[in-house]
Each structure stands twice: as structure tokens, then as C-alpha cells.
Amino acid sequence: MITLPDKYKLAHLPTPIEALKQQYGANLYVKRDDLTGMELSGNKVRKLEYLVHDAKQKGCQVLITCGGIQSNHARATAVAAVKAGMKAHLVLRYDGDSLPRRGNVFIERQFGAKITIISPQQYRDVEQIMADLAADYAKEGLKAYPIRVGASNAIGNFGYINAFNEILEDERRYGVSFDTIVCTIGSGGTYSGLFLGNYLTGAGKRIVGINICDTADYFKTEVGRIANQTLQLLGKPADLVAEQFEIIDGFAGRGYALSTDQEIEFFKQIVKQEGILFDPVYTGKAFRGLVTTLTEVPQKIVDKPNGNVLFVHTGGLFAVFSKEDLFY
Ligand SMILES: *Cc1c(COP(=O)(O)O)cnc(C)c1O
């Protein structure tokens, strides 16, 4: 177990683990981090527990964050702000005409978050845009706390170090030992946290990520950067290098938040087979990557046949309800 800083309690933990019905040559289990909450569902709340604590410590009243128009992280931040007695201001990337009303945007509006829409071109400067917003709040006498995309930063990473600790307890609770933990990579914090948990405890598992946008090489560098920041914060040598990370490429399809017919067919089939809803943007793509890789090149996931593999279901439920047309 790794001792972590205090957090602001927001998530329903521990989340349950289920064995899948179909095994694909491994013993496949799913950690249901889509059940960390209803409004707060998914992986971002684990990171926000540490960030909200830090923001309150620093006397901040406003959480500012960013993402795509149907960002699960932006929605979780909107809800966390209400729970913590703060305000949320979301900077969302969108190139359409009228603001969508469905999915995560619906929740954000009901929870009273302020939304600023910017174009994909403007989004390249989103860090500066958030800093400018923070300066505007300061003029009104409010202290703002900007959170980078996906809450994947030095402090956000504590969320999945904590989840790794929880998985070690789960192993005792369920009487099973996992050889490999697999997760989706969107901004890198979930993978970084799980990797650091394994690395710092010397638990000796394989931590495998499947990227759903960009490339594996991009994320090996990115994960190294944020994981080293966390090590620094913990007062440990920050010397992780890209080659240490196992990230499987080839399942991002048409790119972030875009689906292929093949992917949609896979979701429709897997839902009926397993009785678990995945989302088309993140977990559906990664789970398809997991099943395909287990079938074609199993050693990329697990060393021995019938090893125990835990897939972390990182959520995304509300995004499904912004894209339901795809499924008909
Ligand atoms: C953000 C997100 C991810 C990716 O997690 P990162 O820590 O950003 O890599 C995976 N699944 C869902 C549903 C998400 O919202």
C-alpha cells in the first residue's frame, strides 16, 4: 500500500469486480469504475477527490476545466463542484452551430456549471484561456483552480494510485490475483496512476493501456511526463522512461469520439453477450482492443494462457446518451 495525501470524499468506493461470461483465452474480470457514482460516474471522480481537496486547501471557490463537448471529466467536475460547495466553469471544444442539449451537457446545465464554447482552433490555447478566466475571477474576488484536460496531472494521478491500492484489497476480498490490469487511455492519468501503484508497491503485475486517440508513442511520452511529476511530488526519484510503459496501438479507429461501423457492431454484440454497457468513445474501443489482442497476440496482454486479466471500466455512460442515433 502506498500512503497518499488526504482527499475530499466524492466517489462510492470500493467499486465491485465482476467475472465476464466469455473469456477469450484469459480469465477476464471487469472493475466497475462506471459505478463510482450516478452523476459522478466513471474514472474522473477518483482524480477529482484529490484535486478538490487541494483546491479547498488553497482556498479556491471555482473549479475551471476543459475538454471535448461531451467530456465526462467536465461533467464530473460540474457535479463535484456542487457537492463541494464550489462553482464550475467548463471550457468545451465544439465546432457545431448550436450547443447540444443531450448527454453530459444536459447534466452540466442542470448542475449550474458555466459553459464557454471554443472552436477546435482556439482549443490549442486552452491552457491560456483557462488562465485568463482564472484572472477574471480574481478580479471578482474569487480564487479559481484550473484543472488540465482529463484531470491528468501530478495530483490527479493519486486517484488511480488509490485505485491500485483498492485492487490489492479486492484481490483478498475476491480471492483472486490479477496478472494484468488493462485500462483505456484518453489523457493518460488512469494508466499513470495504475502504473505508479504497481511500480511503488513492487506488486509485479503488468499494466497495459489501450489508447483511443493519438498514438501509443505519444502516450508513452505523455504518461512518463505526468507519472514523473507525481513521483517528484511524492519525493521519489522521477526517472521513468517511455520504454517502461505497455501501450497497445491500433484501436483509436477514426480518432477521438469518432466511431466506425465495426466498433458499433462490436458494442451491440458485447452488450447482449455480457450485460454490461460500454461507451463508444472510450471503454468500447479499448475493450474491443483487449478482446482482439487476446485473440490474436495474447502475449501482449498476459504471459500465460488463462491468466487473470482485470479490465477497468472507466465509465462514459452519459456519452452513450449523446450518441444513441449511432446504435439504430
Ligand atoms: C476520461 C476517460 C477515460 C480515459 O482516462 P484518462 O485517465 O484520461 O486516460 C476512459 N474512459 C472514460 C469513460 C473517460 O471518461
The ligand as an SDF file (V2000), in Angstrom:
LIG
                    3D

 15 15  0  0  0  0  0  0  0  0999 V2000
  -11.5050   10.1690  -19.4910 C   0  0  0  0  0  0  0  0  0  0  0  0
  -11.9570    8.8000  -19.7260 C   0  0  0  0  0  0  0  0  0  0  0  0
  -11.0400    7.7680  -19.9730 C   0  0  0  0  0  0  0  0  0  0  0  0
   -9.5680    7.9960  -20.1230 C   0  0  0  0  0  0  0  0  0  0  0  0
   -8.9080    8.1520  -18.9060 O   0  0  0  0  0  0  0  0  0  0  0  0
   -7.5830    9.0350  -18.8360 P   0  0  0  0  0  0  0  0  0  0  0  0
   -7.2030    9.0000  -17.4290 O   0  0  0  0  0  0  0  0  0  0  0  0
   -7.9670   10.3920  -19.3290 O   0  0  0  0  0  0  0  0  0  0  0  0
   -6.5800    8.4150  -19.7540 O   0  0  0  0  0  0  0  0  0  0  0  0
  -11.5190    6.4730  -20.1350 C   0  0  0  0  0  0  0  0  0  0  0  0
  -12.8400    6.2210  -20.0780 N   0  0  0  0  0  0  0  0  0  0  0  0
  -13.7560    7.1830  -19.8700 C   0  0  0  0  0  0  0  0  0  0  0  0
  -15.1730    6.8180  -19.8720 C   0  0  0  0  0  0  0  0  0  0  0  0
  -13.3450    8.5040  -19.6800 C   0  0  0  0  0  0  0  0  0  0  0  0
  -14.2590    9.4650  -19.4710 O   0  0  0  0  0  0  0  0  0  0  0  0
  1  2  1  0
  2  3  1  0
  2 14  2  0
  3  4  1  0
  3 10  2  0
  4  5  1  0
  5  6  1  0
  6  7  2  0
  6  8  1  0
  6  9  1  0
 10 11  1  0
 11 12  2  0
 12 13  1  0
 12 14  1  0
 14 15  1  0
M  END
$$$$
